[in-house]
Amino acid sequence: MDLSLVANVSVDPSWLLYLNIPSIQVSNVVLSHDHVGMISRRYDSLLTTVMKSFINNVNVQWKSPFDITSMDPTVLPLLKNLITGLHVSPYFLEEFYYIGFTYFIDPTPTS
């Protein structure tokens, strides 16, 4: 399964975090284990609809910014370990920086 989304994230000088996710798309869904006899469906569009509903709720909850300074300091090591391998592109195009990261459950690449 591939998950593509656009996230508009910004932090202002007073450490307020703004988040908006305008689009999300699920594609290439493959059932690997079907021990319950699932009916064949277009799972790409079904999961895209479910994710869009979830993202709409996230966008409603994030209409006002989050104050990063109000975070409990014990949460920061957890976040650091969940999101590893942060890469920021040196390129700036159409007012965007391109950022990638590795999530803690991503498989380790082998060569």
N, CA, C and O of each residue as an XYZ file, in Angstrom:
444
protein
N       0.837     -1.163      0.000
C       0.000      0.000      0.000
C       0.885      1.230      0.000
O       1.859      1.317      0.747
N       0.532      2.171     -0.844
C       1.236      3.443     -0.900
C       0.316      4.526     -0.365
O      -0.876      4.552     -0.672
N       0.877      5.411      0.431
C       0.127      6.522      1.000
C       0.810      7.808      0.585
O       1.970      8.037      0.928
N       0.100      8.651     -0.150
C       0.640      9.936     -0.580
C      -0.219     11.030      0.030
O      -1.444     11.011     -0.087
N       0.432     11.980      0.679
C      -0.320     13.089      1.221
C       0.482     14.362      1.135
O       1.712     14.345      1.090
N      -0.231     15.463      1.114
C       0.376     16.782      1.134
C       0.067     17.373      2.493
O      -1.096     17.443      2.890
N       1.092     17.797      3.212
C       0.906     18.404      4.527
C       1.532     19.790      4.515
O       2.705     19.953      4.181
N       0.741     20.775      4.879
C       1.244     22.132      5.041
C       1.527     22.336      6.524
O       0.609     22.435      7.338
N       2.808     22.396      6.859
C       3.229     22.538      8.247
C       4.111     23.765      8.356
O       5.032     23.962      7.562
N       3.819     24.583      9.344
C       4.674     25.744      9.572
C       4.774     26.020     11.065
O       3.857     25.729     11.833
N       5.903     26.584     11.456
C       6.147     26.982     12.840
C       6.526     28.451     12.810
O       7.460     28.845     12.111
N       5.793     29.265     13.576
C       6.115     30.689     13.587
C       7.152     30.972     14.681
O       7.443     30.091     15.490
N       7.704     32.170     14.717
C       8.773     32.474     15.686
C       8.369     32.295     17.151
O       9.245     32.129     18.000
N       7.082     32.321     17.473
C       6.657     32.113     18.865
C       6.365     30.642     19.149
O       5.705     30.328     20.140
N       6.850     29.727     18.287
C       6.738     28.278     18.444
C       5.295     27.794     18.411
O       4.914     26.903     19.170
N       4.504     28.378     17.538
C       3.156     27.881     17.281
C       3.203     27.032     16.023
O       3.690     27.483     14.986
N       2.699     25.804     16.107
C       2.716     24.858     14.997
C       1.375     24.881     14.283
O       0.332     24.660     14.899
N       1.402     25.148     12.989
C       0.206     25.150     12.151
C       0.248     23.917     11.252
O       1.294     23.584     10.697
N      -0.897     23.238     11.111
C      -0.968     22.034     10.295
C      -2.244     22.037      9.474
O      -3.322     22.350      9.978
N      -2.108     21.687      8.211
C      -3.253     21.484      7.327
C      -2.854     20.426      6.309
O      -1.768     20.487      5.733
N      -3.740     19.453      6.089
C      -3.478     18.386      5.121
C      -4.553     18.484      4.038
O      -5.665     17.992      4.230
N      -4.234     19.114      2.901
C      -5.257     19.328      1.879
C      -5.587     18.108      1.030
O      -6.681     18.030      0.473
N      -4.666     17.153      0.920
C      -4.977     16.005      0.064
C      -4.271     14.749      0.564
O      -3.193     14.801      1.155
N      -4.930     13.610      0.300
C      -4.378     12.303      0.666
C      -4.869     11.288     -0.355
O      -5.990     11.389     -0.853
N      -4.024     10.309     -0.663
C      -4.377      9.287     -1.652
C      -3.760      7.959     -1.237
O      -2.569      7.889     -0.931
N      -4.570      6.909     -1.227
C      -4.092      5.546     -0.964
C      -4.106      4.801     -2.291
O      -5.085      4.866     -3.035
N      -3.016      4.091     -2.587
C      -2.947      3.362     -3.856
C      -2.175      2.059     -3.663
O      -1.492      1.862     -2.658
N      -2.301      1.190     -4.639
C      -1.590     -0.095     -4.679
C      -1.859     -0.969     -3.460
O      -0.937     -1.583     -2.923
N      -3.114     -1.031     -3.020
C      -3.478     -1.883     -1.887
C      -3.511     -3.331     -2.361
O      -4.147     -3.657     -3.363
N      -2.820     -4.186     -1.629
C      -2.776     -5.615     -1.943
C      -3.128     -6.374     -0.675
O      -2.527     -6.147      0.375
N      -4.104     -7.280     -0.768
C      -4.428     -8.143      0.365
C      -3.416     -9.271      0.409
O      -3.324    -10.070     -0.522
N      -2.663     -9.333      1.485
C      -1.641    -10.377      1.577
C      -2.160    -11.629      2.280
O      -1.720    -12.736      1.970
N      -3.084    -11.471      3.216
C      -3.663    -12.616      3.934
C      -5.171    -12.421      3.993
O      -5.651    -11.418      4.519
N      -5.898    -13.356      3.466
C      -7.352    -13.271      3.482
C      -7.901    -14.557      4.091
O      -8.321    -15.470      3.378
N      -7.890    -14.612      5.412
C      -8.364    -15.804      6.118
C      -9.844    -15.721      6.470
O     -10.392    -16.650      7.063
N     -10.499    -14.607      6.107
C     -11.916    -14.440      6.452
C     -12.795    -14.352      5.211
O     -14.002    -14.147      5.333
N     -12.226    -14.500      4.029
C     -13.010    -14.467      2.796
C     -13.550    -13.094      2.454
O     -14.749    -12.935      2.226
N     -12.673    -12.097      2.416
C     -13.113    -10.734      2.113
C     -13.612    -10.636      0.678
O     -13.069    -11.270     -0.227
N     -14.631     -9.849      0.489
C     -15.196     -9.620     -0.833
C     -14.258     -8.709     -1.607
O     -13.733     -7.737     -1.064
N     -14.053     -9.024     -2.859
C     -13.194     -8.199     -3.694
C     -13.806     -6.820     -3.876
O     -14.965     -6.695     -4.272
N     -13.036     -5.800     -3.592
C     -13.485     -4.413     -3.709
C     -12.355     -3.578     -4.285
O     -11.224     -4.040     -4.432
N     -12.687     -2.355     -4.601
C     -11.653     -1.391     -4.988
C     -11.116     -0.787     -3.688
O     -11.574      0.268     -3.249
N     -10.147     -1.463     -3.082
C      -9.660     -1.042     -1.780
C      -8.916      0.283     -1.839
O      -8.871      0.998     -0.838
N      -8.335      0.631     -2.974
C      -7.677      1.928     -3.099
C      -8.662      3.053     -2.814
O      -8.393      3.918     -1.979
N      -9.788      3.048     -3.493
C     -10.761      4.129     -3.303
C     -11.445      4.032     -1.943
O     -11.760      5.057     -1.337
N     -11.678      2.819     -1.458
C     -12.305      2.652     -0.151
C     -11.425      3.219      0.963
O     -11.903      3.974      1.809
N     -10.142      2.855      0.964
C      -9.233      3.352      1.993
C      -8.933      4.836      1.822
O      -8.701      5.534      2.810
N      -8.935      5.332      0.580
C      -8.769      6.772      0.368
C      -9.928      7.528      1.005
O      -9.716      8.561      1.640
N     -11.148      7.026      0.842
C     -12.317      7.673      1.441
C     -12.230      7.668      2.963
O     -12.539      8.672      3.606
N     -11.813      6.551      3.539
C     -11.668      6.459      4.998
C     -10.601      7.441      5.486
O     -10.807      8.146      6.473
N      -9.467      7.485      4.795
C      -8.389      8.383      5.203
C      -8.785      9.846      5.037
O      -8.411     10.678      5.864
N      -9.536     10.177      3.981
C      -9.986     11.562      3.803
C     -10.904     11.980      4.948
O     -10.837     13.119      5.410
N     -11.751     11.078      5.404
C     -12.618     11.372      6.540
C     -11.793     11.638      7.794
O     -12.065     12.584      8.534
N     -10.790     10.806      8.031
C      -9.903     10.991      9.176
C      -9.157     12.319      9.080
O      -9.064     13.060     10.059
N      -8.626     12.615      7.890
C      -7.866     13.848      7.691
C      -8.755     15.077      7.850
O      -8.304     16.094      8.378
N      -9.999     15.005      7.406
C     -10.923     16.125      7.613
C     -11.096     16.411      9.101
O     -11.141     17.572      9.509
N     -11.194     15.362      9.912
C     -11.285     15.554     11.361
C     -10.016     16.167     11.930
O     -10.081     17.028     12.807
N      -8.869     15.731     11.438
C      -7.595     16.308     11.885
C      -7.545     17.788     11.528
O      -7.156     18.610     12.358
N      -7.931     18.133     10.315
C      -7.900     19.535      9.895
C      -8.829     20.401     10.738
O      -8.498     21.547     11.042
N      -9.992     19.866     11.120
C     -10.914     20.617     11.972
C     -10.291     20.841     13.351
O     -10.391     21.934     13.909
N      -9.649     19.807     13.901
C      -9.028     19.930     15.220
C      -7.821     20.868     15.208
O      -7.487     21.459     16.235
N      -7.169     21.006     14.062
C      -5.977     21.841     13.965
C      -6.257     23.211     13.359
O      -5.337     23.843     12.839
N      -7.489     23.686     13.408
C      -7.776     25.032     12.894
C      -6.995     26.090     13.668
O      -6.534     27.078     13.095
N      -6.853     25.874     14.973
C      -6.022     26.777     15.763
C      -4.656     26.116     15.954
O      -4.572     24.891     16.035
N      -3.596     26.903     16.026
C      -2.245     26.321     16.104
C      -1.985     25.654     17.450
O      -2.662     25.924     18.441
N      -0.989     24.779     17.457
C      -0.557     24.088     18.664
C       0.683     24.784     19.207
O       1.625     25.050     18.461
N       0.684     25.078     20.489
C       1.826     25.723     21.138
C       2.847     24.647     21.518
O       2.628     23.866     22.444
N       3.960     24.621     20.789
C       4.983     23.595     21.011
C       5.591     23.715     22.405
O       5.986     22.708     22.992
N       5.673     24.929     22.940
C       6.279     25.114     24.266
C       5.440     24.498     25.381
O       5.927     24.342     26.500
N       4.191     24.147     25.094
C       3.344     23.541     26.124
C       3.522     22.024     26.208
O       2.900     21.381     27.054
N       4.356     21.445     25.348
C       4.559     19.995     25.360
C       5.306     19.548     26.606
O       6.180     20.253     27.110
N       4.952     18.380     27.089
C       5.656     17.764     28.202
C       7.048     17.359     27.714
O       7.148     16.666     26.701
N       8.114     17.759     28.387
C       9.469     17.436     27.920
C       9.743     15.937     27.807
O      10.642     15.535     27.069
N       8.993     15.108     28.517
C       9.230     13.663     28.428
C       8.733     13.079     27.112
O       9.078     11.946     26.774
N       7.927     13.833     26.362
C       7.404     13.344     25.084
C       8.438     13.501     23.968
O       8.414     12.744     22.998
N       9.330     14.459     24.091
C      10.283     14.744     23.021
C      11.183     13.559     22.676
O      11.393     13.305     21.490
N      11.734     12.810     23.658
C      12.520     11.621     23.274
C      11.684     10.581     22.533
O      12.188      9.917     21.628
N      10.415     10.434     22.907
C       9.538      9.501     22.201
C       9.393      9.924     20.742
O       9.515      9.089     19.846
N       9.135     11.204     20.491
C       9.001     11.693     19.114
C      10.297     11.506     18.341
O      10.278     11.143     17.165
N      11.416     11.754     18.999
C      12.713     11.595     18.345
C      12.926     10.153     17.893
O      13.481      9.915     16.820
N      12.488      9.193     18.703
C      12.672      7.790     18.352
C      11.643      7.291     17.336
O      11.915      6.333     16.612
N      10.468      7.922     17.269
C       9.461      7.521     16.290
C       9.836      7.971     14.888
O       9.682      7.219     13.925
N      10.328      9.200     14.775
C      10.689      9.764     13.468
C      12.196      9.881     13.423
O      12.784     10.728     14.097
N      12.825      9.022     12.620
C      14.292      9.008     12.529
C      14.708      9.356     11.105
O      13.881      9.385     10.194
N      15.963      9.612     10.931
C      16.502      9.846      9.592
C      15.856     11.014      8.877
O      15.466     10.884      7.717
N      15.734     12.151      9.540
C      15.120     13.329      8.930
C      16.044     13.888      7.853
O      17.230     14.111      8.094
N      15.488     14.113      6.662
C      16.253     14.662      5.551
C      15.528     15.891      5.030
O      14.333     15.839      4.737
N      16.245     16.986      4.916
C      15.677     18.216      4.371
C      16.425     18.530      3.092
O      17.655     18.582      3.072
N      15.673     18.738      2.029
C      16.277     19.037      0.743
C      16.882     20.437      0.773
O      16.312     21.353      1.365
N      18.035     20.598      0.134
C      18.607     21.951      0.061
C      17.905     22.812     -0.986
O      18.253     23.978     -1.171
N      16.926     22.241     -1.662
C      16.264     22.967     -2.746
C      14.987     23.624     -2.245
O      14.260     23.070     -1.420
N      14.740     24.790     -2.754
C      13.546     25.560     -2.407
C      12.821     25.831     -3.715
O      13.351     26.515     -4.591
N      11.606     25.296     -3.852
C      10.876     25.423     -5.104
C       9.434     25.781     -4.799
O       8.789     25.130     -3.977
N       8.935     26.793     -5.445
C       7.548     27.221     -5.293
C       7.174     27.409     -3.825
O       6.095     27.001     -3.394
N       8.069     28.026     -3.065
C       7.859     28.338     -1.647
C       7.762     27.101     -0.760
O       7.163     27.171      0.314
N       8.333     25.971     -1.178
C       8.295     24.750     -0.388
C       9.698     24.206     -0.194
O      10.522     24.258     -1.108
N       9.970     23.686      0.989
C      11.146     22.864      1.246
C      10.668     21.421      1.221
O       9.563     21.130      1.678
N      11.460     20.539      0.710
C      11.083     19.140      0.632
C      11.766     18.370      1.759
O      12.989     18.394      1.897
N      10.941     17.682      2.567
C      11.428     17.000      3.765
C      10.998     15.542      3.704
O       9.876     15.239      3.297
N      11.876     14.647      4.103
C      11.548     13.236      4.204
C      12.059     12.688      5.524
O      12.991     13.236      6.113
N      11.457     11.621      5.980
C      11.904     10.991      7.212
C      11.593      9.505      7.160
O      10.823      9.044      6.318
N      12.196      8.774      8.061
C      11.939      7.349      8.208
C      11.136      7.152      9.474
O      11.514      7.629     10.544
N      10.031      6.450      9.349
C       9.204      6.157     10.517
C       9.752      4.908     11.180
O      10.339      4.066     10.500
N       9.581      4.761     12.476
C      10.242      3.697     13.239
C       9.851      2.293     12.775
O      10.590      1.350     13.057
N       8.720      2.105     12.073
C       8.354      0.760     11.635
C       8.738      0.485     10.178
O       8.476     -0.604      9.668
N       9.350      1.449      9.512
C       9.806      1.222      8.148
C      10.867      0.137      8.138
O      11.702      0.078      9.040
N      10.844     -0.734      7.116
C      11.875     -1.771      7.063
C      13.247     -1.155      6.812
O      13.373     -0.167      6.088
N      14.245     -1.734      7.402
C      15.612     -1.267      7.200
C      16.078     -1.721      5.830
O      16.033     -2.913      5.523
N      16.528     -0.780      4.995
C      16.995     -1.190      3.677
C      18.225     -2.089      3.759
O      19.110     -1.870      4.585
N      18.273     -3.091      2.906
C      19.429     -3.981      2.875
C      20.075     -3.891      1.504
O      19.409     -3.611      0.507
N      21.353     -4.125      1.465
C      22.042     -4.072      0.177
C      22.826     -5.331     -0.066
O      23.473     -5.464     -1.105
